[in-house]
Amino acid sequence: MSHGHKPFKDYEPGFVHVDIKYLPQMPDEEQRQYLHVAIDRATRWVYLEVLPSQSAQDASDFLKRVIEKAPFTIQKVLTDNGKCYTDRFTTGGERKPSGKHLFDQVCQKHNIEHRLIKPRRPQTNGMVERFNGRISDVLATRRYESSEDLKQTLKRYCWLYNHHIPQKALNHHPPIEAMKGWQEKRPKLFHKRVVNHAGPDR
């Protein structure tokens, strides 16, 4: 496969970037938590969760829930080379992932191709970086009293982002509208109907 030509399939719904962001420690927490984020490349649809760690267990459980929540079928997942996502790196250097890593097992079970960002090229994950920048802005807007307060705010922001925030990359539509367009055009890529939710899911 030549690298100059991007196959169109990469830009259909179902190519999801997954990443983790450190959250600031809340007054009522013993330790800081982690924001796990998944973003679909074509529709910019986002799913996120605040989890206690960045362990392989938390990362793979998160992926299972992304697969469940996404209205489209996930075909490819792109992650960095962190230990929570891959066992490709050893102290002796690079090697092929063993296939036994928890995250890879979830991918295999659901026929998802797991792609890894080339080491030292984080810009490949630029879309997630930009979203994380928005999250940093949300975190900076006020002081959060508790971990629950922070969680609810992030959940609400995620809902706003998916349903109401127009994206330049989507001709100024929010992700949900972009997904509806794709669902009309390519219904086979979806396994449930895309609907507008009146408010953040509880």
Backbone torsions as a table, in degrees:
resi	resn	phi	psi	omega
1	MET	NA	124.3	-179.4
2	SER	-80.6	145.3	-174.2
3	HIS	-84.0	-13.4	179.6
4	GLY	-69.0	-29.6	-173.3
5	HIS	-106.3	119.7	178.5
6	LYS	-91.6	119.1	177.4
7	PRO	-63.6	140.8	-175.7
8	PHE	-56.9	-32.1	-176.0
9	LYS	-54.5	-31.2	178.8
10	ASP	-60.6	-20.9	-174.8
11	TYR	-106.1	14.2	170.8
12	GLU	-90.5	159.0	174.3
13	PRO	-56.1	142.1	179.9
14	GLY	119.5	-1.6	174.1
15	PHE	-108.0	104.1	-169.2
16	VAL	-112.4	131.0	175.1
17	HIS	-93.4	133.8	-179.8
18	VAL	-122.2	139.3	-175.6
19	ASP	-154.0	167.8	179.3
20	ILE	-128.7	137.7	177.8
21	LYS	-124.2	136.3	174.3
22	TYR	-68.1	140.4	173.4
23	LEU	-107.7	150.8	176.8
24	PRO	-66.8	149.2	-179.7
25	GLN	-73.5	133.7	-179.7
26	MET	-87.5	155.7	-178.4
27	PRO	-54.2	-31.9	-176.0
28	ASP	-95.6	10.9	-177.2
29	GLU	-105.6	144.8	173.7
30	GLU	-73.9	-34.6	179.5
31	GLN	-149.7	160.1	-178.2
32	ARG	-66.8	158.2	177.5
33	GLN	-111.8	179.6	-174.8
34	TYR	-125.9	139.3	177.6
35	LEU	-97.8	115.3	176.5
36	HIS	-94.3	128.2	-174.1
37	VAL	-126.9	137.5	172.3
38	ALA	-125.8	131.4	178.5
39	ILE	-130.1	130.9	176.4
40	ASP	-82.8	131.3	-173.8
41	ARG	-63.4	-42.3	-174.1
42	ALA	-77.4	-39.6	-172.6
43	THR	-107.0	-8.7	-177.1
44	ARG	64.6	12.9	176.6
45	TRP	-61.3	137.0	-176.5
46	VAL	-121.4	139.7	169.1
47	TYR	-129.1	134.6	-179.3
48	LEU	-141.0	157.1	176.5
49	GLU	-147.3	144.9	172.7
50	VAL	-93.9	120.7	-177.3
51	LEU	-125.6	156.0	-174.4
52	PRO	-70.7	-16.6	-176.8
53	SER	-148.9	176.4	172.4
54	GLN	-115.1	39.3	-179.9
55	SER	-76.0	162.7	176.2
56	ALA	-60.3	-35.0	179.3
57	GLN	-63.7	-49.4	179.3
58	ASP	-63.6	-40.6	-178.5
59	ALA	-65.7	-40.7	-178.1
60	SER	-75.6	-34.8	174.7
61	ASP	-64.6	-39.8	177.3
62	PHE	-59.5	-46.3	-179.7
63	LEU	-59.2	-40.8	178.2
64	LYS	-58.1	-41.1	-179.2
65	ARG	-72.8	-32.4	175.5
66	VAL	-62.2	-45.1	-179.2
67	ILE	-59.4	-40.3	-179.3
68	GLU	-69.2	-41.9	-173.6
69	LYS	-81.5	-30.9	-176.6
70	ALA	-65.6	132.3	178.3
71	PRO	-71.8	-19.5	-179.6
72	PHE	-102.3	163.4	176.9
73	THR	-81.6	127.9	-179.8
74	ILE	-83.4	125.4	-177.8
75	GLN	-105.7	-33.4	-178.9
76	LYS	-138.4	144.5	174.8
77	VAL	-126.7	133.8	178.2
78	LEU	-112.6	126.1	176.7
79	THR	-133.2	169.8	170.4
80	ASP	-81.1	-172.3	-172.7
81	ASN	-97.1	21.7	-179.1
82	GLY	-62.4	153.7	-178.3
83	LYS	-61.0	-23.9	-179.8
84	CYS	-71.8	-19.1	-176.5
85	TYR	-108.2	-25.8	-172.1
86	THR	-152.8	152.1	171.6
87	ASP	-109.9	26.2	-177.7
88	ARG	-67.1	-29.1	-176.8
89	PHE	-100.5	134.8	173.7
90	THR	-126.2	171.3	179.9
91	THR	-61.4	-27.9	-179.9
92	GLY	-78.9	3.1	179.3
93	GLY	114.4	-164.8	-174.7
94	GLU	-78.2	149.5	168.8
95	ARG	-151.2	176.7	178.6
96	LYS	-72.2	141.6	174.3
97	PRO	-56.5	143.4	-174.5
98	SER	-74.9	-20.9	-175.3
99	GLY	87.3	-8.7	-178.8
100	LYS	-95.2	-7.6	-179.9
101	HIS	-63.2	141.1	-176.8
102	LEU	-53.8	-43.0	-178.2
103	PHE	-64.6	-43.5	178.2
104	ASP	-65.3	-32.8	179.1
105	GLN	-64.9	-39.7	176.9
106	VAL	-63.9	-43.0	178.6
107	CYS	-59.0	-47.6	-178.1
108	GLN	-61.2	-43.9	-177.9
109	LYS	-58.8	-33.5	-176.4
110	HIS	-105.6	16.6	-178.7
111	ASN	52.4	44.4	178.7
112	ILE	-104.2	133.2	175.4
113	GLU	-82.2	124.4	179.8
114	HIS	-97.3	110.9	177.2
115	ARG	-100.6	145.4	179.1
116	LEU	-111.8	139.9	175.6
117	ILE	-65.9	139.8	176.9
118	LYS	-61.0	134.0	-179.8
119	PRO	-52.0	143.3	179.6
120	ARG	60.6	24.4	173.2
121	ARG	-130.7	60.9	-173.5
122	PRO	-62.7	-19.0	-177.4
123	GLN	-64.3	-16.6	175.5
124	THR	-57.9	-28.2	-178.1
125	ASN	-100.6	31.9	-173.1
126	GLY	-55.3	-35.7	-178.2
127	MET	-62.4	-43.1	178.4
128	VAL	-68.3	-40.5	178.8
129	GLU	-58.6	-43.3	179.8
130	ARG	-64.4	-40.4	178.9
131	PHE	-65.6	-41.3	177.5
132	ASN	-60.5	-31.9	176.0
133	GLY	-63.7	-40.6	177.4
134	ARG	-64.0	-40.0	179.3
135	ILE	-63.6	-40.9	177.5
136	SER	-58.9	-39.5	177.7
137	ASP	-63.5	-43.1	178.4
138	VAL	-60.3	-42.8	-179.0
139	LEU	-65.5	-31.2	-175.8
140	ALA	-82.1	-14.9	-173.0
141	THR	-70.8	-28.9	178.5
142	ARG	-155.4	174.3	176.6
143	ARG	-89.7	137.6	179.0
144	TYR	-104.0	132.4	-175.3
145	GLU	-80.3	-31.7	-172.6
146	SER	-148.8	167.0	178.7
147	SER	-63.8	-36.4	179.3
148	GLU	-65.9	-41.7	178.1
149	ASP	-57.6	-48.1	180.0
150	LEU	-63.8	-44.7	179.6
151	LYS	-58.1	-47.6	-178.2
152	GLN	-64.1	-39.0	179.5
153	THR	-63.8	-43.6	-179.3
154	LEU	-67.1	-38.5	178.2
155	LYS	-62.4	-44.4	179.9
156	ARG	-64.0	-42.2	179.9
157	TYR	-63.3	-40.6	179.4
158	CYS	-60.1	-42.9	178.8
159	TRP	-63.7	-45.5	178.6
160	LEU	-58.7	-46.1	-177.9
161	TYR	-59.7	-48.0	-178.4
162	ASN	-68.3	-37.2	-171.9
163	HIS	-99.3	-26.1	-169.6
164	HIS	-130.1	-15.7	-175.0
165	ILE	-92.8	111.5	-179.2
166	PRO	-66.3	138.8	-178.8
167	GLN	-109.6	132.7	178.4
168	LYS	-56.3	-41.0	-177.9
169	ALA	-65.5	-16.2	-177.3
170	LEU	-111.1	32.6	-176.0
171	ASN	53.6	40.3	176.3
172	HIS	63.6	32.8	170.4
173	HIS	-108.5	152.7	171.3
174	PRO	-75.7	161.4	-177.3
175	PRO	-51.4	-42.0	-177.6
176	ILE	-60.2	-40.8	179.3
177	GLU	-66.5	-39.7	178.6
178	ALA	-62.5	-40.6	179.5
179	MET	-64.1	-39.7	179.3
180	LYS	-61.6	-40.3	178.0
181	GLY	-61.3	-45.0	178.4
182	TRP	-63.8	-39.0	-177.0
183	GLN	-64.3	-36.1	176.1
184	GLU	-66.1	-44.3	-176.9
185	LYS	-72.8	-44.3	-173.4
186	ARG	-130.0	65.8	-175.0
187	PRO	-56.8	-27.0	-177.8
188	LYS	-65.6	-19.7	-179.8
189	LEU	-78.1	-9.5	-173.2
190	PHE	-112.8	147.4	175.6
191	HIS	-117.9	-2.5	168.0
192	LYS	-148.9	161.8	-175.9
193	ARG	-72.8	139.4	177.7
194	VAL	-83.3	121.7	-179.5
195	VAL	-129.4	151.4	173.8
196	ASN	-78.7	130.9	175.0
197	HIS	-97.3	137.7	-177.5
198	ALA	-67.8	-20.8	-179.9
199	GLY	-163.6	171.3	-178.4
200	PRO	-57.4	134.6	178.0
201	ASP	-60.4	136.4	175.9
202	ARG	-78.4	NA	NA
